[in-house]
Amino acid sequence: MSEKRNLSAKERTTDFGSSGARRVLRGKRIPAVIYGNKKNSVHITLDAQEFTNKLRHFSETALLNIDVDGKKYECLMKDYQENLMRGEIKHVDFYEVTRGHVLRTKVSITLTGSAKGTREGGVFEQVLYEVEIECLPKDLPESITADVSKLGLHEVLHLRDLVIPAKVKVLDDLSQAVATVKTLKAEAVKAEVEAPVAVEVVAPAEKEDKAKK
């Protein structure tokens, strides 16, 4: 596993609650928890600088190796809380995976290339950005990639058209559209249909006056 996806941590056994979390943060560490297959969650603290420097290499499908006082945990990062005003990570949630056990998660769909339909006056639109899959942790892809270069005007790329790794099972409906190329006219009609309709609200007295007229 890449060094960029290795994290060192310390187990946290005391000083919980909001005041405890603030003390951890003041010590340049981040409160975190590893949950998943074990009965009890493991509370840990991370080095704030190390986590921040490596964060860009993490995703919901990137397997991370967390060393907690010498004990190894293979995890996925599921969520983190951030104080945007201070530029500070406040808390991180990890999910422990078990080798040999099937994992269910969502991975992103990455589209490459320039659809030929856009050169014919069409507008390209990606409508599906992630897909739910099931596989063993060792077979977990970081994303599902598809080349849309051959996608022409009025054509649709469906989920069933994507090349899925052999040991990965897609759980979503394969008939779902992933991307389309539409004409500008079609986009204009869509926008018109989706636009809110103005409704005139008339008071009872005004209704009576209008009826007399």
C-alpha positions as CSV (number, residue, x, y, z in Angstrom):
1,M,0.0,0.0,0.0
2,S,1.2,3.5,-0.8
3,E,2.9,5.4,2.0
4,K,0.4,8.2,1.2
5,R,-2.4,5.9,2.5
6,N,-0.7,5.0,5.7
7,L,-1.7,6.8,8.9
8,S,-0.3,6.5,12.4
9,A,-2.7,6.9,15.3
10,K,-3.0,6.6,19.1
11,E,-5.8,4.8,20.9
12,R,-8.0,7.2,22.9
13,T,-9.5,5.6,26.1
14,T,-10.3,8.6,28.2
15,D,-11.3,12.3,28.0
16,F,-14.4,12.0,25.7
17,G,-17.1,14.5,25.1
18,S,-17.0,17.9,23.5
19,S,-14.5,19.4,26.0
20,G,-12.2,16.4,25.5
21,A,-12.4,16.8,21.8
22,R,-11.4,20.4,22.1
23,R,-8.4,19.4,24.2
24,V,-7.4,16.9,21.6
25,L,-7.6,19.5,18.8
26,R,-5.6,22.0,20.8
27,G,-2.9,19.3,21.0
28,K,-2.7,19.3,17.2
29,R,-4.4,16.0,17.0
30,I,-7.8,14.9,15.5
31,P,-10.4,12.7,17.3
32,A,-11.5,9.8,15.2
33,V,-13.2,6.5,15.4
34,I,-12.8,3.1,13.6
35,Y,-16.0,1.1,13.4
36,G,-17.2,-1.9,11.4
37,N,-16.9,-5.6,12.0
38,K,-15.8,-5.6,15.7
39,K,-18.3,-5.3,18.5
40,N,-16.7,-2.2,20.0
41,S,-15.6,0.8,18.0
42,V,-12.0,1.9,18.4
43,H,-11.5,5.6,19.4
44,I,-8.3,7.1,18.2
45,T,-6.5,10.4,17.6
46,L,-4.6,11.3,14.5
47,D,-1.7,13.6,13.9
48,A,-3.4,16.7,12.4
49,Q,-0.6,17.7,10.1
50,E,-0.1,14.1,8.7
51,F,-3.8,13.7,8.1
52,T,-4.3,17.1,6.4
53,N,-1.2,16.5,4.2
54,K,-2.5,13.1,3.0
55,L,-6.2,13.9,2.8
56,R,-6.2,14.6,-0.9
57,H,-5.1,11.0,-1.5
58,F,-8.2,9.6,0.3
59,S,-11.6,8.8,-1.0
60,E,-14.5,6.5,0.1
61,T,-13.0,3.7,-2.0
62,A,-9.3,4.2,-1.1
63,L,-8.1,1.5,1.4
64,L,-6.1,3.0,4.2
65,N,-3.7,1.3,6.6
66,I,-4.0,2.8,10.1
67,D,-1.4,1.9,12.7
68,V,-2.9,2.3,16.2
69,D,-0.1,1.8,18.7
70,G,1.4,-1.0,16.6
71,K,-1.9,-2.7,15.7
72,K,-2.9,-2.5,12.0
73,Y,-6.4,-1.7,10.7
74,E,-7.4,-1.7,7.1
75,C,-10.1,0.9,6.6
76,L,-12.1,3.1,4.4
77,M,-12.6,6.8,5.3
78,K,-16.4,7.3,5.4
79,D,-16.7,10.9,6.6
80,Y,-15.0,13.8,8.2
81,Q,-16.1,17.0,9.9
82,E,-14.4,20.2,9.1
83,N,-14.4,23.7,10.6
84,L,-14.2,25.8,7.4
85,M,-13.7,29.1,9.2
86,R,-10.6,27.7,11.0
87,G,-9.5,25.3,8.2
88,E,-9.5,22.6,10.8
89,I,-10.6,18.9,10.6
90,K,-12.6,18.2,13.8
91,H,-13.4,14.5,13.5
92,V,-13.0,11.5,11.2
93,D,-15.0,8.3,10.8
94,F,-13.3,5.2,9.4
95,Y,-14.9,1.8,8.5
96,E,-12.8,-1.3,9.1
97,V,-12.8,-3.9,6.3
98,T,-12.0,-7.6,6.7
99,R,-10.0,-9.4,4.1
100,G,-12.0,-12.2,2.5
101,H,-15.4,-10.6,3.5
102,V,-17.5,-9.1,0.8
103,L,-17.7,-5.3,1.0
104,R,-20.6,-3.2,-0.3
105,T,-19.9,0.5,-1.1
106,K,-20.3,3.2,-3.7
107,V,-17.6,4.2,-6.1
108,S,-17.4,7.2,-8.4
109,I,-17.9,7.1,-12.1
110,T,-15.2,8.9,-14.0
111,L,-15.8,9.9,-17.7
112,T,-12.9,10.6,-20.0
113,G,-12.7,12.0,-23.6
114,S,-14.8,14.5,-25.5
115,A,-18.2,13.2,-26.8
116,K,-18.3,13.5,-30.6
117,G,-21.9,14.7,-30.3
118,T,-20.7,18.0,-28.8
119,R,-19.1,18.7,-32.1
120,E,-22.4,18.2,-33.8
121,G,-24.1,20.9,-31.8
122,G,-25.0,18.8,-28.8
123,V,-24.7,19.4,-25.1
124,F,-23.0,16.7,-23.0
125,E,-24.4,16.0,-19.5
126,Q,-23.3,13.4,-16.9
127,V,-26.3,12.4,-14.9
128,L,-24.9,9.6,-12.8
129,Y,-21.8,10.1,-10.7
130,E,-21.5,7.0,-8.5
131,V,-22.6,3.4,-8.5
132,E,-23.2,0.9,-5.7
133,I,-21.0,-2.2,-6.0
134,E,-20.1,-5.4,-4.1
135,C,-16.7,-7.0,-4.0
136,L,-13.9,-8.2,-1.8
137,P,-11.7,-5.5,-0.4
138,K,-8.7,-6.5,-2.5
139,D,-10.8,-6.0,-5.7
140,L,-12.2,-2.6,-4.8
141,P,-11.7,-0.1,-7.6
142,E,-11.1,3.5,-6.9
143,S,-13.5,4.4,-9.6
144,I,-15.3,3.1,-12.7
145,T,-13.9,4.8,-15.8
146,A,-15.5,5.1,-19.2
147,D,-14.5,6.8,-22.4
148,V,-17.3,8.9,-23.9
149,S,-15.5,9.9,-27.1
150,K,-17.8,7.9,-29.3
151,L,-21.0,9.1,-27.7
152,G,-23.0,10.9,-30.5
153,L,-25.9,13.3,-30.7
154,H,-29.1,12.0,-29.0
155,E,-27.2,9.0,-27.7
156,V,-27.1,7.7,-24.1
157,L,-24.4,5.9,-22.2
158,H,-26.1,3.5,-19.8
159,L,-24.7,1.8,-16.7
160,R,-24.7,-1.5,-18.6
161,D,-22.3,0.0,-21.2
162,L,-19.5,0.5,-18.6
163,V,-16.7,-1.9,-18.4
164,I,-16.9,-3.3,-14.9
165,P,-13.9,-5.2,-13.4
166,A,-14.5,-9.0,-13.5
167,K,-14.7,-9.5,-9.7
168,V,-17.0,-6.5,-9.0
169,K,-20.8,-6.8,-8.9
170,V,-23.0,-3.8,-9.7
171,L,-26.0,-3.5,-7.4
172,D,-27.7,-0.6,-9.2
173,D,-30.1,-0.8,-12.1
174,L,-28.0,-1.3,-15.2
175,S,-30.6,0.5,-17.3
176,Q,-29.8,3.8,-15.6
177,A,-28.4,6.6,-17.8
178,V,-24.9,7.7,-17.0
179,A,-24.4,10.4,-19.6
180,T,-26.3,11.9,-22.6
181,V,-25.7,14.2,-25.5
182,K,-28.7,16.4,-26.3
183,T,-29.4,19.3,-28.6
184,L,-29.6,22.8,-27.3
185,K,-33.3,22.8,-28.2
186,A,-34.0,19.8,-26.1
187,E,-32.2,21.4,-23.2
188,A,-34.3,24.6,-23.6
189,V,-37.5,22.6,-23.6
190,K,-36.3,20.7,-20.4
191,A,-35.5,24.0,-18.7
192,E,-38.9,25.4,-19.7
193,V,-40.7,22.4,-18.3
194,E,-38.7,22.5,-15.0
195,A,-39.2,26.3,-14.6
196,P,-41.6,27.2,-11.8
197,V,-45.1,28.4,-12.9
198,A,-46.2,31.8,-11.5
199,V,-49.6,31.5,-9.8
200,E,-51.7,34.6,-9.1
201,V,-53.2,34.5,-5.7
202,V,-56.5,36.4,-5.6
203,A,-58.2,37.5,-2.4
204,P,-62.0,36.6,-2.1
205,A,-63.1,40.2,-2.6
206,E,-61.0,40.6,-5.7
207,K,-62.4,37.4,-7.1
208,E,-65.9,38.8,-6.7
209,D,-64.9,42.1,-8.4
210,K,-63.4,40.2,-11.3
211,A,-66.5,38.0,-11.7
212,K,-68.7,41.2,-12.0
213,K,-66.5,42.6,-14.7
